[in-house]
Amino acid sequence: MSTPDQREVEVFALSFVPATEFPDLAVHYERSGWHGLLAADSQNLTGDPFAAISVAATRTERIRLGTGVTNPVTRHVAALASAAATAHAFSDGRMVLGIGRGDSSLSHIGRGPAPVREFEEVLTRLRGYLNEGRAQIEEFDSRMDWVAETGLPPVPIEVAASGPRVIKLGACLADRLVLTVGVEPEPIAQALETARKARADAGLDPDGIQYGAYLNVATHRDLDVANQLISGSLSVLARFADRDQRSKLHGDYRIDTHANLRTTPSEEDRILRERFAIVGDPDHCVARIQPLIDLGLDFVIVAGHSRDARRQDLLDSAALLGAEVIPALRPAAHPFTSEVHPS
């Protein structure tokens, strides 16, 4: 984590466009002042993110690039580490490896999320490959020497988490922990405390990693367009954040329309927006996001568009967020403090 004098709130965007459109989008987001752009990893819907990121890296200079998010199932851990390190090399060290237990990428092959134990095993091996160039695969000492030969710092691993088990796991094994618990302060504060306590209990510095949150955010000069932009991404993240409604949201979920626009917004959409989204003009967005940063977030990832959104609406919203929201956000006024201490 950076020192107080160096701290800056990073704002990333999650993209769900086809892989072939990702490089152009990265150029636009970089010009619009964003810190990072993530490519969804859902092979049946968008194409390969690592190829898209590597091409985007050759067309950009500053913006960080990464996955939002990959999973521990569809690639062998060695192939996953190699893909991430390759994109890291193409981008001259700008890659972030976002990973979770798996969602649409696994649904489309008839699988559910990876068990937590399996996820832990993959994270441990990923850290070995990316940090040390080697990992234990069963009884075999698997080496990846070329990673260190790039001369770049290790690819940061960013774990996406919603439940307490994965929050604790990510807090201890990741470089960055990103929470998918909605946009209200209380769940984010509770999740941060869970993460920090897990690190303290493990004898690790609670300030030794970066903390972030996925937030459904959309702004546009036309509020109806903003609401439409977010209608597809809204239910995707709400499925993870809302434990009380999770069974209903999963029951309504269709893999063929994952993250698509809802053409006829329902009363359910309105309720979801109130609890799980920030939609409005730039001042409204800043007023809602800043208190969440003040809880102790180092970065936020904006999941603010549906997979089939009109590209011009997406570009206009990204430009407005880059011009009027991102510059107005400030690091937490005071470092996060709690009564959490190592046991």
C-alpha positions in Angstrom: 0.0 0.0 0.0 1.3 3.5 -0.8 2.2 6.0 1.9 -0.3 8.7 2.9 1.5 11.4 0.9 1.4 9.2 -2.2 -2.1 7.8 -1.9 -4.4 8.2 -4.8 -7.8 6.7 -5.4 -7.6 4.5 -8.5 -10.8 4.2 -10.6 -11.0 1.3 -12.9 -13.8 0.3 -15.3 -15.1 -3.2 -16.0 -15.7 -3.8 -19.7 -18.0 -6.4 -21.1 -17.4 -5.6 -24.8 -16.2 -8.3 -27.3 -12.4 -8.8 -27.2 -12.0 -7.3 -30.6 -13.4 -4.0 -29.3 -11.4 -3.9 -26.1 -8.3 -2.2 -27.5 -10.3 0.8 -28.9 -12.1 1.1 -25.6 -8.8 1.1 -23.7 -7.6 4.0 -25.8 -10.8 5.9 -25.1 -10.6 5.3 -21.3 -7.0 6.3 -21.2 -7.8 9.6 -22.9 -10.7 10.1 -20.6 -8.6 10.0 -17.5 -9.3 6.5 -16.1 -6.7 4.6 -14.1 -7.5 1.2 -15.4 -9.8 -1.0 -17.6 -10.6 -4.6 -17.0 -11.8 -7.1 -19.6 -14.4 -9.7 -18.6 -13.2 -13.3 -18.9 -16.2 -15.2 -20.2 -15.1 -17.3 -23.2 -18.6 -18.0 -24.6 -19.6 -14.3 -24.5 -16.6 -12.0 -25.2 -13.5 -13.9 -26.4 -10.1 -14.2 -24.8 -9.2 -11.3 -22.4 -5.5 -11.9 -22.4 -5.2 -11.5 -26.1 -7.4 -8.4 -26.0 -5.3 -6.9 -23.1 -2.0 -7.6 -25.0 -3.2 -5.8 -28.1 -4.6 -2.9 -26.0 -1.2 -2.7 -24.3 0.5 -1.9 -27.6 -1.9 1.0 -28.2 -1.8 2.6 -24.7 0.9 4.0 -22.5 -0.5 4.7 -19.0 -3.7 2.9 -18.3 -3.6 -0.3 -16.2 -5.2 -3.3 -17.8 -6.5 -6.5 -16.3 -9.1 -9.2 -16.0 -12.5 -8.6 -14.3 -12.4 -11.5 -13.5 -10.8 -14.7 -14.5 -11.4 -18.0 -12.7 -9.5 -21.1 -11.4 -11.2 -23.6 -13.7 -11.1 -22.9 -17.4 -7.3 -22.7 -17.6 -4.6 -24.8 -15.9 -2.9 -22.6 -13.3 0.4 -22.7 -15.3 -1.4 -21.5 -18.4 -3.2 -18.8 -16.4 0.1 -17.6 -14.9 1.8 -17.6 -18.3 -1.1 -15.7 -19.9 -1.0 -13.0 -17.2 2.8 -12.7 -17.2 2.7 -12.4 -21.0 0.1 -9.6 -20.9 2.2 -8.0 -18.1 5.3 -8.0 -20.4 3.4 -6.5 -23.4 2.0 -3.7 -21.1 5.4 -3.1 -19.5 4.1 -3.9 -16.0 0.6 -2.6 -16.2 -1.3 -5.9 -15.8 -3.6 -6.7 -12.9 -4.8 -10.3 -12.6 -8.4 -10.2 -11.3 -9.7 -13.6 -10.3 -12.7 -15.0 -8.5 -14.3 -18.4 -8.1 -16.1 -18.2 -11.5 -19.5 -17.0 -12.8 -20.7 -16.8 -16.4 -17.5 -18.5 -17.7 -18.4 -21.6 -15.7 -22.1 -21.4 -16.2 -21.6 -21.7 -19.9 -19.8 -25.0 -19.5 -22.3 -26.4 -17.0 -20.1 -25.7 -14.0 -20.7 -23.8 -10.7 -18.1 -21.7 -8.9 -14.9 -23.4 -7.8 -14.9 -24.8 -4.2 -13.1 -22.5 -1.8 -10.4 -25.1 -1.1 -9.7 -25.4 -4.9 -9.6 -21.6 -5.2 -7.1 -21.4 -2.4 -4.8 -24.0 -4.0 -4.9 -22.1 -7.3 -4.1 -18.8 -5.6 -1.2 -20.3 -3.8 0.3 -21.8 -7.0 -0.4 -18.5 -8.9 1.6 -16.6 -6.3 4.4 -19.1 -6.7 4.6 -18.8 -10.4 4.2 -15.0 -10.6 6.4 -14.1 -7.5 9.0 -16.8 -7.6 8.8 -18.5 -11.0 7.9 -21.9 -9.6 5.0 -23.8 -8.0 4.3 -27.2 -6.5 1.9 -29.2 -8.7 1.1 -32.2 -6.6 4.7 -33.5 -6.0 6.2 -31.9 -9.0 8.3 -28.7 -8.8 7.1 -26.7 -11.8 9.3 -23.9 -13.0 8.5 -20.8 -15.1 11.9 -19.1 -15.2 11.1 -16.7 -18.0 8.7 -14.7 -15.8 11.6 -13.4 -13.7 13.7 -12.8 -16.8 11.3 -10.0 -17.9 12.7 -7.9 -15.1 9.2 -6.7 -14.2 7.7 -6.7 -10.7 5.2 -9.5 -10.2 1.8 -9.3 -11.6 -0.5 -8.2 -8.8 -3.2 -10.7 -8.0 -6.6 -9.2 -7.3 -9.2 -11.4 -5.6 -12.9 -10.6 -6.1 -14.9 -11.6 -3.0 -18.3 -11.3 -1.5 -18.7 -14.0 1.3 -16.6 -14.1 4.5 -14.6 -17.2 3.5 -13.3 -15.8 0.3 -12.8 -12.3 1.8 -10.5 -13.9 4.5 -8.7 -16.0 1.9 -8.2 -13.1 -0.5 -7.0 -10.8 2.3 -4.2 -13.3 3.1 -3.2 -14.5 -0.4 -3.9 -11.5 -2.7 -2.1 -8.2 -3.4 -5.5 -6.5 -3.9 -8.9 -7.5 -2.5 -12.0 -6.2 -4.3 -15.3 -6.5 -2.6 -18.6 -7.3 -4.4 -21.0 -6.4 -1.6 -23.0 -3.6 -3.1 -22.8 0.2 -2.7 -24.0 0.8 0.8 -21.5 1.8 3.5 -22.3 -0.8 6.1 -21.6 -4.0 4.1 -18.4 -2.5 2.8 -17.3 -1.5 6.3 -18.1 -5.0 7.6 -16.2 -6.7 4.7 -13.2 -4.4 5.2 -13.1 -5.3 8.9 -13.4 -9.0 8.1 -10.4 -8.7 5.7 -8.2 -6.7 8.0 -8.9 -9.0 11.0 -8.1 -12.0 8.9 -4.7 -10.5 8.0 -4.0 -9.6 11.6 -5.0 -13.1 12.8 -2.5 -14.5 10.3 0.3 -12.3 11.6 0.1 -10.0 8.5 0.0 -6.3 8.3 -3.6 -5.2 7.7 -2.3 -2.4 5.6 -0.1 -4.7 3.5 -2.6 -5.0 0.6 -4.9 -2.7 -1.3 -8.6 -2.8 -0.8 -11.3 -1.9 -3.4 -14.9 -2.5 -4.3 -16.9 -3.2 -7.4 -19.6 -0.5 -7.7 -22.4 -0.2 -10.2 -22.1 3.4 -11.3 -23.6 5.2 -14.3 -23.8 8.9 -15.1 -25.1 10.6 -18.3 -26.6 13.9 -19.2 -29.8 11.9 -19.8 -30.8 10.0 -16.7 -32.9 7.6 -18.6 -29.8 6.6 -20.6 -27.8 6.2 -17.4 -30.5 3.9 -16.0 -30.5 1.9 -19.2 -26.8 1.6 -19.3 -26.6 -0.1 -15.9 -29.7 -2.3 -16.2 -27.7 -5.4 -17.3 -24.7 -5.1 -15.0 -27.0 -4.3 -12.0 -28.4 -7.8 -11.4 -25.0 -9.5 -12.1 -23.3 -7.9 -9.1 -26.5 -7.9 -7.0 -26.5 -11.7 -7.2 -23.3 -11.7 -5.2 -24.0 -8.9 -2.9 -27.5 -9.7 -1.7 -27.6 -12.8 0.4 -31.3 -12.4 1.3 -32.3 -12.3 -2.3 -29.6 -14.5 -3.8 -31.9 -17.5 -4.4 -34.4 -15.4 -6.3 -31.8 -13.6 -8.4 -30.1 -16.9 -9.2 -33.5 -18.3 -10.1 -34.2 -15.4 -12.5 -30.7 -15.6 -14.0 -30.3 -16.8 -17.6 -26.8 -17.4 -19.0 -27.9 -16.4 -22.5 -28.7 -12.9 -21.4 -25.9 -12.5 -18.9 -25.2 -8.7 -18.3 -27.6 -7.7 -21.2 -29.8 -4.7 -21.1 -33.3 -5.1 -19.7 -35.6 -3.7 -22.4 -38.5 -3.3 -19.9 -37.3 -2.2 -16.5 -39.3 -3.6 -13.7 -40.2 -2.6 -10.2 -37.5 -5.1 -9.1 -35.0 -3.1 -11.2 -35.9 0.1 -9.3 -35.4 -1.6 -5.9 -32.1 -3.1 -7.0 -30.9 0.3 -8.2 -31.7 1.9 -4.9 -29.6 -0.8 -3.0 -26.9 -1.8 -5.4 -26.3 1.1 -7.9 -25.2 4.7 -8.0 -27.0 6.4 -10.9 -27.2 10.2 -11.4 -25.4 13.3 -12.4 -21.6 13.6 -11.6 -22.2 15.5 -8.3 -24.5 12.8 -7.1 -22.0 10.1 -8.0 -19.2 11.8 -6.2 -21.4 12.3 -3.1 -22.2 8.6 -3.0 -18.8 7.2 -3.8 -16.6 9.4 -1.6 -18.1 8.1 1.7 -17.3 4.6 0.6 -13.6 5.6 -0.1 -13.5 7.2 3.3 -14.1 3.7 4.8 -10.7 2.7 3.7 -10.9 1.9 0.0 -7.8 2.4 -2.2 -9.6 1.8 -5.5 -13.0 1.3 -7.0 -14.0 -0.7 -10.1 -17.0 0.8 -11.9 -19.2 -1.9 -13.4 -21.4 0.6 -15.2 -22.6 -0.8 -18.5 -24.6 -3.7 -20.0 -23.0 -6.1 -22.4 -25.2 -4.9 -25.3 -25.3 -1.2 -24.4 -25.0 1.4 -27.2 -21.3 2.0 -27.6 -21.8 5.8 -27.9 -23.8 5.9 -24.7 -21.0 3.9 -23.0 -18.3 6.3 -24.4 -20.2 9.4 -23.4 -20.7 8.1 -19.8 -17.1 7.1 -19.5 -15.9 10.5 -20.7 -18.3 12.2 -18.2 -17.1 10.1 -15.3 -13.5 10.7 -16.3 -14.0 14.5 -16.6 -16.2 15.2 -13.6 -16.2 12.3 -11.2 -12.7 10.8 -11.0 -10.9 14.1 -10.5 -13.3 15.0 -7.6 -12.6 11.8 -5.6 -10.1 12.1 -2.8 -8.2 9.5 -0.7 -9.7 8.8 2.7 -9.2 11.8 5.0 -7.9 9.5 7.8 -6.3 6.1 7.6 -8.6 3.2 8.4 -8.7 2.4 12.1 -10.5 -0.3 14.0 -10.3 -2.2 17.2 -8.9 -5.2 15.3 -5.6 -6.5 16.7 -3.6 -9.6 16.1 -4.8 -12.4 18.4 
